[in-house]
């Protein structure tokens, strides 16, 4: 009996052992398949390459209808990716537009938009992107990404002391920075007429005269016995006026040295910068960053200096285009983009990289010189840079490419915003958008992939400084796209489409016309905004205006008071904040050429 039981148990034991062996073998095979099978480059987090042009008009690019400027690399990007035809900047100027791009929020929410002082004027101002704002770089860095910025920043440097770097890129999630903490301006090129000096000095000179007149009036009242104020008060007031004069005069007299500097991380490497070599240096830095980080997920924000005045263009591209210096600069920009894309190809990263190309706002129409226009072409769209409502100031190129994930050659005509880049890249990088604040951008992932037909934006709001100039309503059921204008700039001369008597069109005051009832356009049939509708010509006029007004009221209800970053006190030059290579005020240094291999521009 015992032997029978033992013999009967043996097969079960052998079966159990066989089953265990089979299970182990199956697990081993599965493990080998998972670890040895080549992984798709799209299976993990993508690299993210964001390329943002400066002042580029939507009509300057071949894939948006320009047949006389050569932009083959940007055009190829569109052929291999998704092109957006209604891509909109959140503001018509550099500083507020880029603040919105970085944070996914209208610039008013961070105090980075203003009426009188609409951009940062100095590296040594105390205003800038607040520390409590969250950029996409900060979130992606938390997700293990290398985060780099090459090019223009224009979001401030320091707050209270030269070394606090509270507004610096490295304080906003980037772990590497090379470029201009400010922006490119005419003053950076010693061969061009000054730009900032003219605008700032004229205003500060007027303020000085007003203050000096006030002091003289105070002194006269003291002498005549009308006021019994101590002479110490009069002297103190005169001293403050003199200090104000010395401050602005000394800053404006050295604009190139104070503002035209290059930094690597926190260190000033070139002061003043050599504009002739800047394009080569930026390209070296961008391609080297890709090479250094090819084995890990990276975010690289290439913030181009092209095509902002003074249109510094390499000799190899001068005279090549059919549109003068501006056209030459556009074609050099395309060459630059092509070299960055080639770096992805050479490192085997094309299929594992989401690439994005856009402009921060529309082209500047008021820039002219030597009997030619020196700035962008905004196609069929009315207006340009600085104009918060007209399409030409805010409608920009927008291209996404991710081979194998996004359909090649697709065109999307839905309203999208530069603010949408924030939630889009955060989602793709595995992060979460902040839940403690309003995020105005919407992830474009479903729209880009073709999973949904419509953009999430039913309404978008268009500011000029702190003034709401226009709002749009995308009525999805009918497909009609309504645009309501509450204010528009007064063009000088009338009908010119620009403010030729000023550097930029104003946002308020005598320089704008307020419309009551507002102007109404149907962009779906009139994208150039040339035929305003009326209650007689459009039966839905009052319904549309009311509906948009209700949306504006809801939107305005989400705005909260925040410290303003672009006040006079924050934009004034402060010597104790001036980035300096050497001992202030003797700031001077030149970069060496040994940090990267030379890449000379070649057509």
C-alpha positions as CSV (number, residue, x, y, z in Angstrom):
1,X,0.0,0.0,0.0
2,X,2.8,2.4,1.0
3,X,4.8,1.6,-2.2
4,X,1.6,2.1,-4.3
5,X,1.0,5.5,-2.7
6,X,4.6,6.5,-3.3
7,X,4.5,5.4,-6.9
8,X,1.3,7.2,-7.4
9,X,2.7,10.4,-5.9
10,X,5.8,10.5,-8.1
11,X,4.1,11.5,-11.4
12,X,2.4,14.3,-9.6
13,X,5.7,15.5,-8.3
14,X,7.3,15.2,-11.7
15,X,4.3,17.1,-13.2
16,X,4.7,19.9,-10.6
17,X,8.4,20.2,-11.3
18,X,7.7,20.2,-15.0
19,X,5.1,22.9,-14.6
20,X,7.5,25.0,-12.5
21,X,10.2,24.6,-15.1
22,X,7.8,25.5,-17.9
23,X,6.7,28.6,-16.0
24,X,10.3,29.7,-15.3
25,X,11.2,29.0,-18.9
26,X,8.2,31.1,-20.1
27,X,9.1,34.0,-17.7
28,X,12.7,33.8,-19.0
29,X,11.6,34.0,-22.6
30,X,9.2,36.9,-21.9
31,X,12.0,38.7,-20.1
32,X,14.4,38.1,-22.9
33,X,11.9,39.3,-25.5
34,X,11.3,42.5,-23.5
35,X,15.0,43.3,-22.9
36,X,16.5,42.1,-26.2
37,X,13.9,43.3,-28.7
38,X,14.8,46.7,-30.2
39,X,12.5,49.3,-28.8
40,X,10.7,51.8,-31.0
41,X,12.1,55.2,-30.6
42,X,8.6,56.5,-30.0
43,X,8.0,54.1,-27.1
44,X,9.6,56.3,-24.5
45,X,9.4,60.0,-23.7
46,X,10.2,62.0,-26.9
47,X,13.0,64.6,-27.0
48,X,11.5,68.0,-27.5
49,X,13.0,70.7,-29.8
50,X,11.2,74.1,-29.7
51,X,12.4,76.6,-32.3
52,X,10.9,80.1,-31.9
53,X,11.7,82.9,-34.4
54,X,11.7,86.5,-33.5
55,X,9.4,89.0,-35.3
56,X,8.9,86.6,-38.2
57,X,5.7,87.3,-40.3
58,X,3.5,84.4,-41.3
59,X,3.8,85.5,-44.9
60,X,7.6,85.2,-44.8
61,X,7.6,81.4,-45.1
62,X,7.2,79.3,-48.2
63,X,4.8,76.8,-46.7
64,X,2.5,79.7,-45.8
65,X,2.3,81.0,-49.3
66,X,5.6,83.0,-49.9
67,X,6.9,82.0,-53.3
68,X,9.8,84.5,-53.5
69,X,11.7,83.8,-50.2
70,X,13.5,80.4,-50.0
71,X,12.8,78.5,-46.8
72,X,13.3,74.9,-47.9
73,X,14.1,73.5,-44.4
74,X,11.0,75.0,-42.7
75,X,8.9,73.9,-45.7
76,X,10.3,70.3,-45.3
77,X,9.4,70.4,-41.6
78,X,5.8,71.2,-42.6
79,X,5.7,68.5,-45.3
80,X,6.9,65.9,-42.7
81,X,4.6,67.2,-39.9
82,X,1.5,69.1,-39.1
83,X,1.0,72.7,-40.1
84,X,-1.3,75.0,-38.2
85,X,-3.0,77.8,-40.2
86,X,-4.6,79.6,-37.2
87,X,-1.7,79.6,-34.7
88,X,-1.9,82.6,-32.4
89,X,0.5,84.5,-30.2
90,X,-0.9,85.4,-26.8
91,X,0.6,88.9,-27.1
92,X,1.9,91.0,-30.0
93,X,5.3,91.8,-28.4
94,X,8.4,89.8,-27.3
95,X,8.3,89.9,-23.5
96,X,4.6,89.2,-22.8
97,X,4.3,86.7,-25.7
98,X,7.3,84.6,-24.4
99,X,6.0,84.8,-20.9
100,X,2.7,83.3,-22.0
101,X,4.6,80.7,-24.2
102,X,6.7,79.5,-21.3
103,X,3.9,79.3,-18.7
104,X,0.8,78.5,-20.8
105,X,-0.9,81.6,-19.3
106,X,-1.9,85.0,-20.5
107,X,0.9,87.4,-19.6
108,X,-1.4,89.5,-17.4
109,X,-1.7,86.6,-15.0
110,X,2.1,86.9,-14.2
111,X,2.3,90.7,-14.3
112,X,4.3,90.5,-17.6
113,X,2.1,92.8,-19.7
114,X,1.7,96.5,-19.4
115,X,0.4,99.5,-21.5
116,X,3.1,102.1,-21.2
117,X,6.1,99.8,-20.7
118,X,5.3,96.8,-22.7
119,X,8.7,95.0,-22.7
120,X,11.8,94.9,-20.6
121,X,14.3,97.6,-21.6
122,X,17.4,96.6,-19.7
123,X,19.3,93.6,-18.4
124,X,19.7,95.6,-15.2
125,X,16.0,96.2,-14.7
126,X,14.4,94.4,-11.7
127,X,11.3,93.2,-13.5
128,X,10.9,89.7,-15.0
129,X,9.1,86.4,-15.0
130,X,8.2,85.9,-11.3
131,X,9.7,83.0,-9.4
132,X,6.3,81.6,-8.6
133,X,5.5,81.0,-12.2
134,X,5.9,77.4,-13.5
135,X,7.5,76.9,-17.0
136,X,7.4,73.8,-19.1
137,X,11.1,73.5,-18.5
138,X,10.7,73.3,-14.7
139,X,8.1,70.4,-15.1
140,X,10.2,68.5,-17.6
141,X,13.3,68.8,-15.5
142,X,11.4,67.2,-12.7
143,X,10.6,64.3,-15.1
144,X,14.3,63.7,-15.8
145,X,14.8,65.8,-18.9
146,X,17.9,67.7,-19.7
147,X,16.6,71.2,-20.3
148,X,18.5,73.7,-22.4
149,X,17.9,77.2,-23.8
150,X,20.0,78.6,-26.6
151,X,19.3,82.2,-27.8
152,X,17.2,85.0,-26.6
153,X,15.5,85.1,-23.1
154,X,14.1,88.6,-22.5
155,X,12.4,87.6,-19.3
156,X,14.6,89.5,-16.9
157,X,17.8,88.5,-14.9
158,X,17.9,89.7,-11.3
159,X,15.7,91.2,-8.7
160,X,17.6,92.8,-5.8
161,X,21.3,92.1,-6.4
162,X,23.5,91.3,-9.3
163,X,24.0,87.7,-8.3
164,X,20.5,86.7,-7.2
165,X,19.4,85.7,-10.8
166,X,15.8,85.4,-9.7
167,X,14.5,85.8,-13.3
168,X,17.3,84.0,-15.0
169,X,16.6,80.8,-17.2
170,X,18.4,78.6,-14.6
171,X,15.8,79.8,-12.0
172,X,13.0,78.8,-14.3
173,X,13.8,75.1,-15.0
174,X,16.5,75.3,-17.6
175,X,19.7,73.5,-16.5
176,X,21.8,75.1,-19.3
177,X,21.6,78.5,-20.9
178,X,23.7,80.2,-23.6
179,X,22.6,83.4,-25.3
180,X,21.3,86.9,-24.7
181,X,19.5,87.5,-21.5
182,X,18.0,90.5,-23.3
183,X,17.1,90.8,-27.0
184,X,18.8,91.9,-30.2
185,X,18.5,95.6,-30.9
186,X,20.0,98.1,-33.3
187,X,22.3,99.4,-30.5
188,X,24.1,96.0,-30.6
189,X,25.4,96.7,-34.0
190,X,27.9,99.6,-33.9
191,X,27.2,100.3,-37.6
192,X,23.5,100.8,-37.2
193,X,21.6,103.9,-35.8
194,X,20.7,103.5,-32.1
195,X,17.3,102.2,-31.3
196,X,16.8,102.0,-27.5
197,X,18.6,105.3,-26.9
198,X,16.2,107.2,-29.1
199,X,13.0,105.8,-27.5
200,X,14.1,105.7,-23.9
201,X,16.2,108.9,-23.8
202,X,13.4,111.0,-25.3
203,X,10.9,109.8,-22.6
204,X,13.4,110.2,-19.7
205,X,14.5,113.6,-20.9
206,X,10.8,114.7,-20.8
207,X,10.4,113.4,-17.3
208,X,13.7,115.2,-16.2
209,X,12.4,118.5,-17.6
210,X,9.1,118.1,-15.8
211,X,10.8,117.2,-12.5
212,X,13.3,120.0,-12.8
213,X,10.5,122.5,-13.5
214,X,8.8,121.2,-10.3
215,X,12.0,121.8,-8.3
216,X,12.4,125.3,-9.7
217,X,8.8,126.1,-8.9
218,X,9.4,124.9,-5.3
219,X,12.5,127.1,-5.0
220,X,10.6,130.1,-6.3
221,X,7.8,129.6,-3.9
222,X,10.3,129.3,-1.1
223,X,12.0,132.6,-2.1
224,X,8.8,134.5,-2.5
225,X,7.5,133.3,0.9
226,X,4.5,131.3,-0.6
227,X,5.8,128.1,1.0
228,X,7.7,127.7,4.3
229,X,9.7,124.5,3.4
230,X,13.2,124.1,4.6
231,X,16.0,124.6,2.0
232,X,17.1,121.0,2.8
233,X,13.9,119.8,1.2
234,X,14.4,121.8,-1.9
235,X,18.0,120.7,-2.1
236,X,17.0,117.1,-1.5
237,X,14.5,117.3,-4.4
238,X,17.1,118.8,-6.7
239,X,19.5,116.0,-5.7
240,X,16.9,113.4,-6.6
241,X,16.3,114.9,-10.0
242,X,20.0,115.1,-10.7
243,X,20.3,111.4,-9.6
244,X,17.5,110.4,-11.9
245,X,19.2,112.3,-14.8
246,X,22.6,110.7,-14.2
247,X,21.0,107.2,-13.9
248,X,19.2,107.3,-17.3
249,X,21.9,109.3,-19.1
250,X,24.7,106.9,-18.0
251,X,22.6,103.9,-18.9
252,X,21.5,105.2,-22.3
253,X,25.0,106.3,-23.2
254,X,26.3,102.7,-22.9
255,X,23.4,100.7,-24.2
256,X,25.6,98.3,-26.2
257,X,27.8,97.5,-23.3
258,X,24.9,97.1,-20.8
259,X,22.4,95.2,-22.9
260,X,24.3,93.4,-25.7
261,X,25.9,90.7,-23.7
262,X,26.2,86.9,-24.0
263,X,25.9,84.6,-21.0
264,X,26.7,81.0,-20.4
265,X,24.6,79.9,-17.5
266,X,25.2,82.7,-14.9
267,X,28.5,83.9,-16.3
268,X,28.9,86.8,-18.8
269,X,31.1,85.5,-21.6
270,X,31.1,88.4,-24.0
271,X,30.5,92.1,-23.2
272,X,29.6,93.8,-25.5
273,X,28.8,90.9,-27.9
274,X,30.3,90.6,-31.4
275,X,27.1,90.5,-33.5
276,X,29.0,89.2,-36.5
277,X,29.9,85.9,-34.9
278,X,26.6,85.4,-32.8
279,X,24.8,83.3,-35.4
280,X,27.7,80.9,-35.6
281,X,28.0,80.6,-31.9
282,X,24.3,80.0,-31.4
283,X,24.4,77.2,-34.0
284,X,27.4,75.6,-32.3
285,X,25.7,75.7,-29.0
286,X,22.4,74.2,-30.2
287,X,24.0,71.3,-32.1
288,X,26.5,70.6,-29.3
289,X,23.6,70.4,-26.8
290,X,21.9,67.8,-29.0
291,X,25.1,65.8,-29.3
292,X,25.8,65.9,-25.5
293,X,22.3,64.8,-24.6
294,X,21.5,62.3,-27.3
295,X,21.4,59.4,-24.8
296,X,18.8,60.9,-22.5
297,X,15.5,62.7,-23.0
298,X,16.1,66.4,-23.6
299,X,14.2,69.7,-24.1
300,X,16.0,72.2,-26.2
301,X,14.5,75.6,-26.7
302,X,16.2,77.4,-29.6
303,X,15.1,81.0,-29.3
304,X,16.3,82.5,-32.5
305,X,17.7,86.0,-32.9
306,X,16.5,86.0,-36.5
307,X,14.7,88.1,-37.8
308,X,14.7,90.9,-35.3
309,X,16.4,94.2,-36.3
310,X,19.2,95.0,-36.9
311,X,19.0,91.9,-39.1
312,X,22.6,90.8,-38.6
313,X,23.3,88.6,-41.6
314,X,26.4,86.6,-42.5
315,X,28.3,87.6,-45.6
316,X,27.4,84.3,-47.3
317,X,23.7,85.3,-47.4
318,X,24.0,89.0,-48.1
319,X,22.4,89.9,-51.4
320,X,21.0,86.4,-52.0
321,X,17.3,87.0,-51.6
322,X,14.9,89.1,-53.7
323,X,13.8,91.1,-50.7
324,X,16.9,93.0,-49.5
325,X,18.4,92.6,-46.1
326,X,15.3,91.3,-44.5
327,X,14.9,88.5,-47.0
328,X,18.6,87.7,-46.6
329,X,18.1,87.3,-42.9
330,X,15.0,85.1,-43.4
331,X,17.0,82.8,-45.7
332,X,19.9,82.6,-43.2
333,X,17.4,81.7,-40.5
334,X,16.1,78.8,-42.6
335,X,19.7,77.7,-43.1
336,X,20.1,77.8,-39.3
337,X,17.0,75.7,-38.8
338,X,18.2,73.2,-41.3
339,X,21.5,72.7,-39.5
340,X,19.7,72.1,-36.2
341,X,17.4,69.5,-37.9
342,X,20.5,67.9,-39.5
343,X,22.0,67.5,-36.0
344,X,18.9,65.4,-35.0
345,X,19.4,63.3,-38.2
346,X,23.1,62.8,-37.6
347,X,22.5,61.6,-34.0
348,X,19.7,59.3,-35.0
349,X,17.1,61.4,-33.1
350,X,14.7,62.5,-35.8
351,X,12.0,59.9,-35.1
352,X,12.2,60.2,-31.3
353,X,12.0,64.0,-31.3
354,X,8.9,66.3,-31.3
355,X,10.0,69.4,-33.2
356,X,8.1,72.6,-33.2
357,X,8.6,75.8,-35.1
358,X,6.8,79.2,-34.7
359,X,7.3,82.9,-34.3
360,X,6.7,84.9,-31.1
361,X,4.4,87.3,-32.9
362,X,3.8,89.0,-36.3
363,X,6.3,91.0,-38.3
364,X,7.1,94.6,-37.5
365,X,5.7,96.9,-40.1
366,X,7.2,100.2,-38.9
367,X,10.9,99.2,-39.4
368,X,12.2,100.9,-42.4
369,X,15.5,102.3,-43.6
370,X,17.4,103.1,-46.8
371,X,14.1,103.4,-48.6
372,X,13.1,99.8,-47.9
373,X,11.1,97.9,-45.4
374,X,13.3,96.1,-42.9
375,X,10.8,93.8,-41.3
376,X,8.3,91.1,-41.8
377,X,5.5,90.3,-44.2
378,X,2.2,89.2,-42.6
379,X,0.6,87.9,-45.7
380,X,-3.1,88.7,-46.2
381,X,-3.5,89.6,-42.5
382,X,-4.1,93.2,-41.3
383,X,-1.7,94.8,-38.9
384,X,1.6,93.7,-37.4
385,X,3.8,93.5,-34.3
386,X,2.5,95.5,-31.3
387,X,-1.1,95.4,-32.5
388,X,-3.0,93.2,-30.1
389,X,-6.2,92.7,-32.1
390,X,-5.4,92.6,-35.8
391,X,-4.5,89.2,-37.1
392,X,-1.2,90.4,-38.6
393,X,0.2,91.0,-35.1
394,X,-0.7,87.7,-33.6
395,X,-1.2,85.0,-36.3
396,X,2.1,83.2,-36.8
397,X,3.5,80.1,-38.4
398,X,3.1,76.9,-36.3
399,X,4.5,73.5,-37.3
400,X,4.8,70.3,-35.3
401,X,6.8,67.2,-36.5
402,X,7.1,63.8,-34.9
403,X,7.6,61.1,-37.5
404,X,5.6,57.9,-37.0
405,X,3.3,59.6,-34.5
406,X,2.0,62.7,-36.1
407,X,0.5,62.4,-39.7
408,X,2.8,63.9,-42.3
409,X,1.5,66.8,-44.4
410,X,-1.6,67.4,-42.3
411,X,-3.0,70.9,-42.2
412,X,-5.2,72.0,-39.2
413,X,-7.3,75.1,-39.5
414,X,-8.6,75.2,-35.9
415,X,-7.7,78.1,-33.5
416,X,-4.5,77.2,-31.5
417,X,-2.2,79.3,-29.3
418,X,1.4,79.5,-28.4
419,X,0.2,78.9,-24.9
420,X,-0.8,75.4,-26.0
421,X,2.8,74.4,-26.2
422,X,3.0,74.3,-22.4
423,X,0.4,71.6,-21.7
424,X,1.4,69.7,-24.9
425,X,5.0,69.2,-24.0
426,X,4.2,68.6,-20.3
427,X,1.8,65.8,-21.3
428,X,4.3,64.2,-23.7
429,X,7.1,64.5,-21.0
430,X,5.0,62.6,-18.5
431,X,4.3,65.6,-16.2
432,X,1.1,67.2,-14.9
433,X,0.1,70.8,-15.5
434,X,-0.2,72.8,-12.2
435,X,-3.6,72.6,-10.6
436,X,-3.2,75.6,-8.3
437,X,-3.6,78.3,-11.1
438,X,-5.4,79.0,-14.3
439,X,-3.8,77.5,-17.4
440,X,-5.1,79.1,-20.6
441,X,-3.3,76.7,-23.0
442,X,-4.8,73.4,-24.0
443,X,-2.9,70.2,-24.9
444,X,-2.7,69.8,-28.7
445,X,-1.8,66.1,-28.6
446,X,-5.3,64.8,-29.5
447,X,-5.7,67.4,-32.3
448,X,-2.3,66.8,-33.8
449,X,-2.8,63.1,-33.8
450,X,-6.2,63.4,-35.4
451,X,-8.0,61.9,-32.5
452,X,-10.4,64.9,-32.3
453,X,-11.7,67.2,-35.0
454,X,-11.8,70.5,-33.1
455,X,-9.6,72.6,-30.9
456,X,-10.5,73.0,-27.3
457,X,-10.4,76.8,-27.7
458,X,-13.9,78.1,-28.1
459,X,-12.9,81.6,-27.2
460,X,-9.5,83.4,-27.3
461,X,-8.7,86.9,-26.0
462,X,-6.3,89.3,-27.6
463,X,-4.6,91.9,-25.4
464,X,-2.5,95.0,-26.2
465,X,-0.8,95.7,-22.9
466,X,-3.4,95.4,-20.2
467,X,-6.2,96.4,-22.6
468,X,-8.4,93.8,-24.3
469,X,-8.5,94.8,-27.9
470,X,-10.3,91.8,-29.4
471,X,-11.8,88.4,-28.8
472,X,-12.6,85.5,-31.1
473,X,-15.3,82.9,-30.9
474,X,-15.1,79.6,-32.8
475,X,-18.7,78.4,-33.3
476,X,-17.9,74.7,-33.9
477,X,-21.4,73.7,-35.1
478,X,-21.5,76.2,-37.9
479,X,-17.8,76.4,-38.5
480,X,-17.9,80.2,-38.4
481,X,-15.1,82.1,-36.7
482,X,-16.2,85.4,-35.3
483,X,-13.8,88.2,-34.2
484,X,-14.9,91.2,-32.1
485,X,-12.8,94.3,-31.9
486,X,-13.3,96.6,-28.9
487,X,-10.3,98.9,-29.7
488,X,-8.1,99.4,-32.8
489,X,-5.0,101.5,-33.3
490,X,-5.2,104.6,-35.4
491,X,-2.9,104.2,-38.4
492,X,-0.6,107.0,-39.4
493,X,-0.9,108.0,-42.2
494,X,-4.5,106.8,-42.3
495,X,-5.0,103.7,-44.4
496,X,-1.3,102.7,-44.2
497,X,-1.9,99.7,-42.0
498,X,0.8,100.8,-39.6
499,X,1.8,103.6,-37.1
500,X,4.6,105.1,-39.2
501,X,4.9,108.1,-36.9
502,X,5.8,105.8,-34.0
503,X,8.0,102.7,-33.4
504,X,4.9,100.7,-32.3
505,X,1.2,101.4,-32.3
506,X,-0.1,102.3,-28.8
507,X,-2.6,100.3,-26.8
508,X,-4.7,103.1,-25.4
509,X,-5.2,106.8,-25.3
510,X,-5.4,109.1,-28.3
511,X,-3.7,106.5,-30.5
512,X,-6.6,104.1,-30.5
513,X,-10.3,104.1,-31.5
514,X,-12.8,102.6,-29.1
515,X,-15.7,100.9,-30.9
516,X,-19.2,100.9,-29.5
517,X,-20.8,98.8,-30.8
518,X,-17.6,96.8,-31.4
519,X,-16.4,95.9,-34.9
520,X,-17.4,92.4,-35.9
521,X,-15.7,90.2,-38.6
522,X,-16.3,86.7,-39.8
523,X,-12.8,85.4,-40.2
524,X,-14.0,82.2,-41.9
525,X,-15.0,84.2,-44.9
526,X,-12.9,87.4,-44.4
527,X,-9.5,86.4,-42.8
528,X,-8.0,89.8,-43.8
529,X,-10.6,91.6,-41.7
530,X,-11.5,94.0,-44.5
531,X,-15.3,93.8,-44.3
532,X,-16.7,94.7,-41.0
533,X,-20.2,93.4,-40.4
534,X,-23.2,95.4,-39.2
535,X,-26.7,94.6,-37.8
536,X,-28.0,95.2,-41.3
537,X,-25.6,92.9,-43.1
538,X,-25.4,90.2,-40.4
539,X,-28.6,88.9,-38.7
540,X,-26.5,87.4,-35.9
541,X,-24.6,90.6,-35.1
542,X,-26.2,91.3,-31.7
543,X,-26.2,87.6,-30.7
544,X,-22.5,87.2,-31.5
545,X,-21.5,90.4,-29.8
546,X,-23.5,89.4,-26.7
547,X,-22.1,85.9,-26.6
548,X,-18.5,87.1,-26.9
549,X,-19.2,89.8,-24.3
550,X,-20.4,87.1,-21.8
551,X,-17.2,85.0,-22.5
552,X,-15.1,88.1,-21.9
553,X,-16.8,88.7,-18.6
554,X,-16.2,85.2,-17.5
555,X,-12.5,85.4,-18.5
556,X,-12.0,88.7,-16.8
557,X,-13.5,87.2,-13.7
558,X,-10.5,84.7,-13.5
559,X,-7.9,87.4,-13.4
560,X,-6.4,88.2,-10.1
561,X,-4.2,91.2,-8.9
562,X,-0.5,90.4,-9.2
563,X,2.7,92.4,-8.8
564,X,3.3,94.3,-12.0
565,X,6.7,93.5,-13.5
566,X,6.8,96.2,-16.2
567,X,6.3,99.3,-14.2
568,X,8.7,102.3,-14.5
569,X,10.4,101.3,-11.3
570,X,11.1,97.8,-12.5
571,X,12.2,98.6,-16.1
572,X,14.6,101.4,-15.1
573,X,18.3,100.6,-15.4
574,X,19.9,99.9,-11.9
575,X,23.6,99.8,-11.8
576,X,23.7,97.3,-8.9
577,X,21.8,94.7,-11.1
578,X,24.0,95.1,-14.2
579,X,25.4,91.8,-15.4
580,X,29.1,92.4,-15.7
581,X,32.2,90.7,-16.9
582,X,35.0,92.1,-14.8
583,X,34.6,94.9,-12.3
584,X,31.7,97.3,-12.7
585,X,31.6,99.7,-14.4
586,X,34.6,98.5,-16.4
587,X,32.7,95.5,-17.8
588,X,34.4,94.0,-20.8
589,X,35.3,90.5,-22.1
590,X,35.5,88.5,-25.3
591,X,34.5,84.8,-25.8
592,X,37.1,82.4,-27.0
593,X,36.4,80.3,-30.1
594,X,37.4,77.0,-28.7
595,X,34.2,75.7,-27.2
596,X,32.8,74.2,-30.4
597,X,33.9,73.3,-33.9
598,X,33.4,76.2,-36.4
599,X,30.3,76.1,-38.6
600,X,30.6,78.9,-41.1
601,X,27.4,79.8,-42.9
602,X,27.2,78.4,-46.4
603,X,24.3,78.8,-48.8
